[in-house]
Every structure is written in C-alpha cells, then in structure tokens.
C-alpha cells in the first residue's frame, strides 16, 4: 500500500501544472543561496568581524527567500497534519536560543547564534514546501550535487598547487581570497598538509565528502540516463582521494558506520551495488593515492605546470575508468543482479544480512590496513594516521576531556544553558588541562550547554520525530517514491553522525544543508491529520504567516543593522592602517558600538584609542571614557579576557595597581590554566605587599601576600594534576613554575613568618647551575628559611659560597629579619 504523501495522487502535496513565475524566482534564489554560502560562511568560532558579516548576509538572503515563499505558498499553508505542525515546531529552536540569552556567557555570540538558528529554521520551512514539488525537488537536488562536485574540484585545484587559478574564480564571490589564493584550502598542522577546500578545516571537509560519496553512489544506482550514471561514477574517485587527503581519522572511522546505516534502507540488490561501487572506487583511489599525495606535497612547495598536469592526468584517467565501469555495471550487470536476488528481497530481514556482512568485512579491512604490511601501499602520511587510530591517541583523549568538561558547564547551566557560543566563552573556566579549543568537538554536547536541557530536549525531539516519520513513510513508499528524497537522508545522517566527533555544524553552510535536508525528509514523511489541533485554513494561514513574517522582518532588520555594525568595525581597522586622526577612527567605531555596544573588537580598539589620547594629553576624561566603555561591555561579555586585560592595563596606566590587582584576583577562576594570569597575581601581589610593608600596613601586606601565595598553591596543584594525565594526552599550553615565580612566592612565605612553606616553595627552584643571579637568590632565601627552622644544607651553602664569598653572612642577615 502506498503512503498517502508519497503516492502520486497526493495532489495537495505537489504543485501541479504550469509553475508560476514566483515559483521559479524562489527556486532560483535557493540555487544562488546554496552556491554562495559555502564560499562565504565559514566557521562560527567567535566574534571575528570577517566571519560575522557573511553570516548576517546569509540571514538577509534567507529572510528574502522566506518572503518569496510566503508569497508563493500562502494559500497552501495549513495546520492540518503532523507535517504542517513541524513548520511550527522548528520555530522553537531559535526560541530556545532567545531564552538562553537570560544566562548567556557572551551576549554577542548568543545573538549571532539566534540569527544562525533563524537561518536554519527558514531553510527547513522552505524545504518542507518547495521539496514537495517533483520538479522543484529535482532542481534543488541537482544544485546540491553540482555545488558538492564544485567544492571537490576547488579543493583539488589547491592540492595540485593551482591556488591562484582557483582564487581567480572564487574572488568574485568570496571574502577569503588573500593574495590571490583561497585562505587555508590546504591547511598545515603537525601531520603535514591536509586538504580542506572551502571549509579550511580538514575534519569537516571529510564529513562533507563522506556525505557526498554516498550521495554520488546513490545517484549512480538511480540515474536512468547513461551520462548520469557515468558522471556520478566518475566523481567517486576524486571524492575518495580528497577524503584520504584530509587525513581525517574521524572521517575514516565514521564512514563505515554511516555506510552500514544507509545500507539498511536499501534492498539487497542495491546494497550489493553500493558495496561494488565503493569497492571499485576505493581500490582505484588507493592505487593512485601515493603519486597524487606526493605530487600534491611537492606542488604546494614549488609549483610546476608539468607536475600539476601529471597529477590531473592520473586522477582524471582513473576517474574515467571508474566512470566507464559505472555505466557498464548499471547497463548490463545491475538488471541481472536485481533479477537474481529479487526473490530474496521479499523476505522481511533480507536487508539486514549484507550490512552485517559488510561490518565483518570492514573490520577485516581495518585490521589489514592497520595491523599488516598492506598499509605500505598507502602514502606515509595516511598510513601513519591510520596506525594512530586507537583510544589512547591524543586527539581521542582530548575529545573525551572536552566532553567531560562540557558536562561541568552543563552542571552550572542545566535548564536553559549558557547561550550561543557558551563553550568558546566558558571552556577555560571548566577545562581539565590547559588546552586551547573554542569548539567542544561534539555538536550535540555543544548544543546542550548552549540551550540547556529544555532546548536540547526540544531539538532532539524535533530531529528524532522527523527521522521516525520519514522512515515510516519510506517503508510504505514505492521504489520511485523512496528514491525521490533519499538524498536528504544521506546528507543529514552523514553530517550529524560525524558531528558526534567534531564541530561540523559550526559551519553555517553545513547547518543549512542539514536543515534543508530535514525539510526534504519532512516533506514526504508519513503524516497523519492532527484532529485535536486542526485549525481553520484561513485562521491558520493568517496566524502562522503573521508570526513568521513578523519574526522574519525582525531578523532582516537586525541582520542589516549587524552588517552595518560589522562594516563600520572593519572600516575603523582600515583607517587605523593609514591614519592617526582620532575623530576619523572614532566615527566608525561609534557607529558599530551604537548598534552592538559589546562588540569586542571595536570595544578594544576604541578603548585603546582613548588610552592613547589620555597618555598624550593626560586628560582624565579619556581615561574615564575608556574604563566606562570596558566596564559596560564586560557586563555582556564577562569572560572576555582581552577586555579584562585592557581594563587592568588602564588602571596600571594611571598608577592604580590596587584596582588592577582586584580585577586579576576576582577573575582568576575564569582562567584557571592561564599561567600568565597567575604569574601576574604572584608578581603584582608581591609588589603591592612590599609597598604595604614599606608603609607599615601589616594588614595590607598580609592581604596581598595571601592572594599571591594562594595563586602559587593553585599552580602547584595544577602541575601535580597534569602529571596524572594519560600518557597519550597532550598537556596543551605551558603551565609550569618559573624561577621568578618561585622566588617571589618563597620570599612572601618567609615574610609572613612561614619558613617551612618558604623552604618548600624555594626548593622547587634550586638547580645545579647557580651562575644566574635569580638562582643564587633562590638558594640564599632557601638557606635562610632552613635556618629559621634550625636546619641547614651544608653542601648547598658550600656551593653558594664558591660563587658568593659572603654567602653565609648574607644568609644569616636574611634569617635575622623580622616581619
């Protein structure tokens, strides 16, 4: 029995007959939007101006598309069945981000995430309606595949050293082309060169490639035209080669997981074809991976046209062979295979056996490539990455640490979360060790800490309900009906599964693909009438379009204003490079901050400008302007370390170290692994304590010395904790004692009449080489602290005496001091 939504007679779910001009304008808008976004909207990782502007432009374009959608589908809007109500449910997602503003750790980042989630909601609603139309669905699917293949080609151009060629194309619609090349299309890290294409991050590109590898295989097996079969087969090799060049272990680990899950949706004949195509393309890609890798590594060092031509020749030749095989298999083998296993397909559990078998085969292949000499057929950089796939590998241990730390954040913000960008703002306060990562490397955990349990339950209910209803509809549909929207399942499942290990959804383009895909899945889901919530057609239309339209207008106006703010902030930075005029620089900054008062980069630049003028004129009004600006911005951005440091600098500039020190101490819990922060507390606490001592202020001395020595104790506790990290886990940033820190702490303990603590602290800094003045002073105070305890170290005293003949006398003088 055919699903009523999938069925061909479901006229209400399709646009029949001649398409109105407005429909084509909307479809064209979606095409342009999907083509523009991957080259513009990069990683949402903070408040960098160059990354914000494209996001706000994407929101503007999305709202314009929504207005076109309202105009085209107004009469079709009904709230009669489950599918229609999903268009209402998706509005709860940005609403949960709005709710999280109450406890947001960063107002600016939280506002950015509200706008981003409005984009996602818009794409879901548009997809829910546009993708019901057969022709519209086909056009959007072809656009998505064309954009994906364009991105693959774009990346390979850079791998073969032709970044200037790719940059000449991309500069017309991308702001990330610098000096003629697209920034970080091939990134460099400790593993060497890694292909990233438009994403500038190899692991997210791997997730993207994984999704479109399966999408390409799907179109090979469903295309009816020979050229479609050949072309999609042709693209399998460039996709797999690109996936290998990302050096992404997460991609290679998650690929078989997603593959097996997708196989469960297919009949045995299709499962065998998927395995066959992946096998042929995979083997071919492995054969050419070594020369392609070596050529790419050399071409990125020194470009050679002959080398690039050779690389393209190898790649295109291998792709052409696989493309030809794809056409042959689909034309001659696939029909016979379908006929041969047709009797098997009617059995209820027939689609389970091949996926189970593929799991076993996949496990065997993994063992062969990791545990045997078969890995030698791979390029060295790829084989090394495969060898390191284990639970004791540092990136795995680090991810587990991120996840544990994320749960600490959730414990403090359990209900409505800490707002968009919460992890980037808060992770330093909760981190287990001094790593640097503004992403939690798990989309679901990051979402959880941003919107809390309430928002996360709403989000997961929305996702799981969409999957559940789609699968029910898929089971009931015919073969043609199943194939019509299967691409969207492939995209959504691939990206979300991989997002368990990484931050793919922090890329707005990836989020757009996921929510458009969810809209496509929902457009053909198994949908039943909602009798309890059934609303009259005209009433439903009026209420829903009024709410969505008003919200879109607000998003549109806000996004336009934010674009203006960002442009003003960027203009100020351009002016700084060529002018020293106070008024000229200040004017665009005032415009930016009049729209976004806590826009951090502009706050920092304007406060620096005020400080410079104060230093030149000694006019205290400018100092007040600077501190007022910073304090006001910190109300919205209390975890912004750069603003706090600037405020500290302001007070030090006017000789008010006590106020600066208060900021250091009061905010130390936010940056508990920043050794520079603790060094400042220790050094400045010592200076202020000595100042108080010189003024006869014993209470003041004790206060500052206590603050400083407490900071020293925390450093020692941190060092001991780092020694307990698993062997394979990297510590991260430096966190260790310095000779000056030890000396200051020891002297403070000594002057607080705590000789035992003084000797313990100073002993940490004693070294064999006493040629440095600081080392001599550490030993001198150490020996004095021992004398205070009626103890001695004759060998160390003798060693110091060889350098300083007056050592015994100096140590005795220190020992006799009373505080």
Secondary structure by P-SEA (a helix, b strand, c coil): ccccccccccccccccccccaaaaaaaaaaaaaaacccccccccccccaaaaaaaaaaaaaaaaaaaaaaaacccccccccaaaaaaaaaaaaaaaaaaaccccccaaaaaaaaaaaaaaaaaaaaaacccccaaaaaaaaaaaaaaaaaaaaaaaaaaacaaaaaaaaacccccccccccccccccccccccccccccccaaaaaaaaaaaaaaaaaaaaccccaaaaaaaaaaaaaaaaaaaaaccaaaaaaaaaaaaaaaaaccaaaaaaaaaaaaaaaaaaaaaaaaaaaaaaaaaacccaaaaaaaaaaaaaaaaaaaaaaaaaaaccaaaaaaaacccccccccccaaaaaaaaaaaaaaaaaccccccccccaaaaaaaaacccccaaaaaaaaaaaaaaaaaaaccccccccccccccccccccccccccccccaaaaaaaaccaaaaaaaaaaaaaaaaaaaaaaaacccccccccaaaaaaaaaaaaaaacccccccaaaaaaaaaaaaaaaacccccccccccccaaaaaaaaaaaaaaaaaaaaaaaaaaaaaaaaaaaaaaaaaccccaaaaaaaaaaaaaacccaaaaaaaaaaaaaaaaaacccaaaaaaaaaaaaaaaaaccccaaaaaaaaaaaaaacaaaaaaaaaaaacccccccaaaaaaaaaaaaaaaaaaaaacaaaaaaaaaaaaaaaaaaaaaaaaaaaaccccccccccccccaaaaaaaaaaaaaacaaaaaaaaaaaccccccccaaaaaaaaaaaaaaaaaccccaaaaaaaaaaccaaaaaaaaaaaccc
